[in-house]
């Protein structure tokens, strides 16, 4: 790491035209990419670096991620403001970008301690999660210079094709249930909708909240899977992690959400629909698709773990999560359609 820090310091001196000492420390988080705290003089930043081994040829493109953030930095979207990017892997081991540090916490394993004494405010965290993604979907992405990222023709159809291809590219486990779900998705696909900027991995642990009470959403992070696409994918994806849901993927340790104070999934869907003006009547298909897609995304990291290209314990755990998600998607398919509607 010392050689990389020296190389990074030289690079930053060249970018800013001065000389300041640089200190770099690894940070927790970043399920696929790596993140580091960078202190340079009086400034504190966050560096997001691509992993040395990618899950696939299209994964972990931090330069593309930086481009999106840089394009929307003046929009009404809660993000950590991007600073600069570097494509040269010789500078810090892999391509990376720098962004401003946000003094906030993700809701990953437990709630901020200050929230425990204010259970009546817990629902605000989920409401703000919905409101923040409404703002993302409202961005005029064409005016922001992201028009070339859009491929509107056969969008949902191509998504199924793309993620099946992604799964097969891993060279890992044979997941027959994933192929069975893909057949259902193709047979029941809703009509394509107007595309928006969308996050692609939107959930409670990819936003930062102020650690004090009541909840205040400060920034949406981890834009690795962001693109121009169907906004309802973000909504269904976020609801997988609803703390009152059945998927064992969310908050697991104390202190936890006061579940009786939380808005239901149906209430959050209605909130999104009212604030965005979008029709969510066919969200049942998206519930299945989101679980299926997330399972495939996690399987990429698990396959990397099986190949010995990752020693992150979380990547081993991703295999079990992928299985749970596929089982949940299959169960949704078997339920009467009316039960899937908000």
C-alpha positions as CSV (number, residue, x, y, z in Angstrom):
1,X,0.0,0.0,0.0
2,X,2.9,2.4,0.7
3,X,4.0,2.5,-2.9
4,X,0.4,3.0,-4.0
5,X,0.0,5.9,-1.6
6,X,3.2,7.5,-2.8
7,X,2.0,7.2,-6.4
8,X,-1.4,8.6,-5.5
9,X,0.2,11.5,-3.8
10,X,2.3,12.4,-6.8
11,X,-0.8,12.1,-9.0
12,X,-2.8,14.4,-6.8
13,X,0.0,16.9,-6.6
14,X,0.0,17.1,-10.4
15,X,-3.8,17.5,-10.5
16,X,-4.0,20.2,-7.9
17,X,-0.7,22.0,-8.6
18,X,0.6,21.9,-5.1
19,X,2.1,19.5,-2.6
20,X,0.3,18.0,0.4
21,X,0.8,14.9,2.5
22,X,-1.6,12.0,1.8
23,X,-2.9,9.4,4.2
24,X,-5.0,6.5,2.9
25,X,-7.0,4.0,5.0
26,X,-9.3,1.2,3.8
27,X,-13.0,1.6,4.7
28,X,-15.7,-0.9,5.4
29,X,-18.3,-1.4,2.7
30,X,-18.0,-1.6,-1.0
31,X,-19.4,-5.1,-1.7
32,X,-17.7,-5.3,-5.1
33,X,-15.5,-2.2,-5.4
34,X,-13.0,-1.1,-2.8
35,X,-13.3,2.2,-0.9
36,X,-10.7,4.2,1.0
37,X,-10.6,7.3,3.2
38,X,-8.1,9.7,1.7
39,X,-6.8,12.6,3.8
40,X,-4.8,15.2,1.9
41,X,-3.9,18.3,3.9
42,X,-7.1,19.5,5.5
43,X,-9.3,17.7,2.9
44,X,-11.0,14.4,3.5
45,X,-12.3,12.4,0.5
46,X,-13.4,8.9,-0.4
47,X,-11.7,7.0,-3.1
48,X,-13.6,4.3,-4.9
49,X,-11.5,1.7,-6.8
50,X,-12.3,-1.1,-9.1
51,X,-11.4,-4.5,-7.8
52,X,-8.3,-6.2,-9.2
53,X,-10.4,-9.1,-10.5
54,X,-13.7,-8.2,-12.1
55,X,-16.8,-10.4,-11.9
56,X,-17.4,-9.9,-15.6
57,X,-16.1,-7.8,-18.5
58,X,-18.8,-5.1,-17.8
59,X,-18.8,-5.0,-14.0
60,X,-17.1,-2.5,-11.7
61,X,-16.7,0.3,-14.3
62,X,-15.8,3.1,-11.9
63,X,-15.0,5.5,-14.7
64,X,-18.5,5.1,-16.1
65,X,-19.9,5.6,-12.6
66,X,-17.9,8.8,-12.2
67,X,-19.2,10.1,-15.5
68,X,-22.8,9.7,-14.4
69,X,-22.1,11.4,-11.0
70,X,-20.3,14.2,-12.7
71,X,-23.2,14.7,-15.1
72,X,-25.8,15.0,-12.4
73,X,-23.8,16.8,-9.7
74,X,-25.8,20.1,-10.2
75,X,-29.1,18.3,-10.2
76,X,-31.5,17.9,-7.3
77,X,-30.1,14.5,-6.3
78,X,-28.5,13.5,-3.0
79,X,-24.9,12.4,-3.9
80,X,-21.4,12.7,-2.7
81,X,-20.0,15.3,-5.1
82,X,-17.4,13.7,-7.5
83,X,-14.0,15.4,-7.7
84,X,-11.8,13.6,-10.3
85,X,-11.2,10.2,-11.9
86,X,-8.1,8.3,-13.0
87,X,-8.0,5.5,-15.6
88,X,-4.3,4.6,-15.1
89,X,-4.0,1.5,-13.0
90,X,-0.4,2.3,-12.2
91,X,-1.5,5.2,-10.0
92,X,-3.4,3.3,-7.4
93,X,-3.6,-0.3,-8.6
94,X,-6.8,0.0,-10.6
95,X,-9.0,2.8,-12.1
96,X,-10.6,4.9,-9.4
97,X,-12.4,8.2,-8.7
98,X,-12.5,10.6,-5.7
99,X,-15.5,12.1,-4.2
100,X,-16.3,14.3,-1.2
101,X,-16.7,12.6,2.2
102,X,-20.2,12.5,3.6
103,X,-20.4,12.2,7.4
104,X,-23.2,9.7,7.3
105,X,-23.9,6.0,7.9
106,X,-25.5,3.2,5.8
107,X,-28.2,1.1,7.4
108,X,-26.5,-2.2,7.0
109,X,-26.4,-4.3,10.2
110,X,-27.9,-2.0,12.9
111,X,-29.5,1.4,13.2
112,X,-27.6,4.5,14.5
113,X,-27.7,4.4,18.3
114,X,-29.5,7.8,18.3
115,X,-32.5,6.3,16.4
116,X,-33.2,3.7,19.1
117,X,-34.8,6.2,21.5
118,X,-37.0,7.7,18.7
119,X,-38.9,4.7,17.2
120,X,-41.7,7.0,16.1
121,X,-39.3,8.5,13.5
122,X,-38.2,5.2,11.9
123,X,-40.7,5.3,9.2
124,X,-39.2,8.6,7.9
125,X,-36.1,6.7,6.8
126,X,-38.1,4.6,4.4
127,X,-40.2,7.5,3.2
128,X,-37.0,9.5,2.5
129,X,-35.6,6.4,0.7
130,X,-38.6,6.6,-1.7
131,X,-38.4,10.4,-2.0
132,X,-34.7,10.3,-2.9
133,X,-35.2,7.8,-5.7
134,X,-38.1,9.9,-7.1
135,X,-35.6,12.7,-7.4
136,X,-33.2,10.5,-9.3
137,X,-35.9,9.4,-11.7
138,X,-36.9,13.0,-12.3
139,X,-33.4,14.0,-13.7
140,X,-33.4,15.2,-17.3
141,X,-30.7,12.7,-18.3
142,X,-30.7,13.9,-21.9
143,X,-30.0,17.5,-20.9
144,X,-27.2,16.2,-18.6
145,X,-25.3,14.6,-21.5
146,X,-26.2,11.0,-20.9
147,X,-28.3,10.4,-24.0
148,X,-25.7,8.0,-25.5
149,X,-26.2,5.6,-22.5
150,X,-29.8,4.9,-23.4
151,X,-31.0,2.0,-25.5
152,X,-34.8,2.2,-25.3
153,X,-35.7,-0.5,-27.8
154,X,-36.8,-3.8,-26.2
155,X,-35.4,-2.6,-22.9
156,X,-36.9,-5.2,-20.6
157,X,-36.5,-8.0,-23.1
158,X,-32.8,-7.1,-23.4
159,X,-32.4,-7.0,-19.7
160,X,-33.4,-10.6,-19.4
161,X,-31.0,-11.6,-22.2
162,X,-28.2,-9.6,-20.7
163,X,-28.4,-11.0,-17.2
164,X,-28.6,-14.6,-18.4
165,X,-25.5,-14.0,-20.5
166,X,-23.9,-12.4,-17.4
167,X,-24.7,-15.5,-15.3
168,X,-23.2,-17.8,-17.9
169,X,-20.0,-15.7,-18.2
170,X,-19.1,-16.5,-14.6
171,X,-18.3,-20.1,-15.3
172,X,-19.6,-21.0,-11.8
173,X,-22.6,-22.9,-10.6
174,X,-25.4,-24.2,-12.8
175,X,-28.5,-22.4,-11.5
176,X,-31.3,-24.1,-13.4
177,X,-33.9,-22.1,-11.4
178,X,-32.5,-18.9,-12.8
179,X,-33.3,-20.2,-16.4
180,X,-36.8,-21.2,-15.3
181,X,-37.5,-17.7,-13.9
182,X,-36.1,-16.2,-17.1
183,X,-38.7,-18.1,-19.1
184,X,-41.5,-16.7,-16.9
185,X,-40.1,-13.2,-17.2
186,X,-40.1,-13.3,-21.0
187,X,-43.6,-14.8,-21.1
188,X,-45.1,-12.2,-18.7
189,X,-43.1,-9.1,-19.6
190,X,-45.0,-5.8,-19.3
191,X,-44.8,-3.1,-21.9
192,X,-41.7,-0.9,-21.9
193,X,-42.0,2.4,-20.1
194,X,-40.3,5.8,-20.6
195,X,-36.8,5.4,-19.4
196,X,-35.2,7.5,-16.6
197,X,-31.9,7.8,-14.9
198,X,-31.9,4.9,-12.4
199,X,-29.5,3.7,-9.7
200,X,-29.6,0.0,-10.3
201,X,-28.7,-1.1,-6.7
202,X,-31.0,1.0,-4.7
203,X,-31.4,-0.1,-1.0
204,X,-31.0,1.1,2.5
205,X,-27.3,0.3,2.7
206,X,-26.5,2.2,-0.4
207,X,-27.7,5.5,1.1
208,X,-26.0,7.5,3.9
209,X,-28.1,8.9,6.8
210,X,-27.0,11.4,9.4
211,X,-26.3,9.4,12.6
212,X,-28.5,11.6,14.7
213,X,-32.3,11.5,15.0
214,X,-34.7,12.0,13.3
215,X,-33.5,10.2,10.1
216,X,-32.0,12.5,7.5
217,X,-30.9,11.0,4.1
218,X,-27.7,12.7,3.1
219,X,-26.5,10.9,0.0
220,X,-27.1,8.0,-2.4
221,X,-23.9,6.0,-2.9
222,X,-22.6,3.0,-5.0
223,X,-23.7,4.0,-8.5
224,X,-21.8,1.1,-10.1
225,X,-25.0,-0.3,-11.7
226,X,-26.5,3.0,-12.6
227,X,-27.7,3.6,-16.2
228,X,-30.7,4.8,-18.2
229,X,-33.5,2.3,-17.6
230,X,-36.8,1.4,-16.2
231,X,-37.4,3.2,-12.9
232,X,-39.7,0.5,-11.5
233,X,-36.7,-1.8,-11.2
234,X,-35.3,0.6,-8.6
235,X,-38.5,0.6,-6.6
236,X,-38.9,-3.2,-6.6
237,X,-35.2,-3.6,-5.8
238,X,-35.4,-1.3,-2.7
239,X,-38.5,-3.2,-1.4
240,X,-36.6,-6.5,-1.3
241,X,-34.8,-5.0,1.7
242,X,-37.9,-3.7,3.5
243,X,-37.2,-4.3,7.2
244,X,-40.7,-5.9,7.6
245,X,-40.3,-8.2,4.6
246,X,-39.6,-11.9,4.4
247,X,-36.2,-11.8,2.8
248,X,-33.3,-12.3,5.4
249,X,-31.1,-9.7,3.7
250,X,-31.7,-6.6,5.7
251,X,-31.1,-5.3,9.2
252,X,-30.3,-8.2,11.6
253,X,-28.7,-6.8,14.7
254,X,-29.8,-4.6,17.5
255,X,-31.0,-1.9,17.6
256,X,-33.4,-2.6,14.8
257,X,-36.3,-0.8,13.2
258,X,-39.6,-0.5,15.2
259,X,-41.5,-2.5,12.6
260,X,-44.9,-1.5,13.8
261,X,-43.9,2.2,13.1
262,X,-42.9,1.5,9.5
263,X,-44.9,2.2,6.3
264,X,-45.9,-1.0,4.5
265,X,-44.5,-1.9,1.1
266,X,-47.9,-1.0,-0.3
267,X,-47.8,2.5,1.3
268,X,-44.3,3.1,0.0
269,X,-45.4,2.0,-3.5
270,X,-48.3,4.4,-3.3
271,X,-46.0,7.2,-2.1
272,X,-43.7,6.6,-5.1
273,X,-46.6,6.6,-7.5
274,X,-48.1,9.8,-6.2
275,X,-44.8,11.7,-6.1
276,X,-43.5,10.5,-9.4
277,X,-46.8,10.3,-11.3
278,X,-45.9,6.8,-12.6
279,X,-48.3,3.8,-12.9
280,X,-47.1,1.0,-10.6
281,X,-50.0,-1.4,-11.3
282,X,-47.7,-4.0,-13.0
283,X,-45.1,-4.0,-10.2
284,X,-45.6,-7.7,-9.6
285,X,-43.4,-8.5,-12.6
286,X,-40.7,-6.2,-11.3
287,X,-40.7,-7.9,-7.9
288,X,-39.7,-11.2,-9.6
289,X,-37.2,-9.5,-11.9
290,X,-35.5,-7.6,-9.2
291,X,-34.9,-10.7,-7.1
292,X,-33.7,-12.7,-10.1
293,X,-31.3,-9.9,-11.2
294,X,-29.9,-9.3,-7.8
295,X,-29.3,-13.0,-7.4
296,X,-27.3,-13.1,-10.6
297,X,-25.3,-10.0,-9.6
298,X,-24.4,-11.6,-6.3
299,X,-23.5,-14.9,-8.0
300,X,-20.8,-13.0,-9.9
301,X,-19.0,-12.2,-6.7
302,X,-19.6,-15.7,-5.3
303,X,-18.1,-17.2,-8.4
304,X,-15.1,-15.0,-8.0
305,X,-14.7,-16.3,-4.4
306,X,-14.9,-19.9,-5.6
307,X,-12.2,-19.2,-8.2
308,X,-9.9,-17.9,-5.4
309,X,-9.9,-14.4,-6.8
310,X,-11.6,-12.9,-3.7
311,X,-11.0,-13.5,0.0
312,X,-13.8,-11.3,1.2
313,X,-16.1,-13.2,3.6
314,X,-19.1,-11.4,2.3
315,X,-18.5,-12.8,-1.2
316,X,-18.8,-16.3,0.2
317,X,-22.0,-15.3,1.9
318,X,-23.4,-14.0,-1.4
319,X,-23.8,-17.5,-2.7
320,X,-26.4,-18.3,0.0
321,X,-28.1,-14.9,-0.6
322,X,-28.4,-15.7,-4.4
323,X,-30.1,-19.0,-3.6
324,X,-32.5,-17.3,-1.2
325,X,-33.4,-14.6,-3.8
326,X,-34.1,-17.2,-6.5
327,X,-36.3,-19.1,-4.2
328,X,-38.2,-16.0,-3.3
329,X,-38.6,-15.1,-7.0
330,X,-40.0,-18.6,-7.6
331,X,-42.4,-18.3,-4.7
332,X,-43.7,-15.0,-6.0
333,X,-44.4,-16.6,-9.4
334,X,-46.4,-19.3,-7.8
335,X,-48.6,-16.8,-5.8
336,X,-51.8,-15.5,-7.3
337,X,-51.1,-12.4,-9.3
338,X,-53.5,-10.3,-7.2
339,X,-51.3,-10.9,-4.1
340,X,-48.4,-9.3,-5.8
341,X,-50.1,-6.0,-6.5
342,X,-49.7,-3.1,-4.1
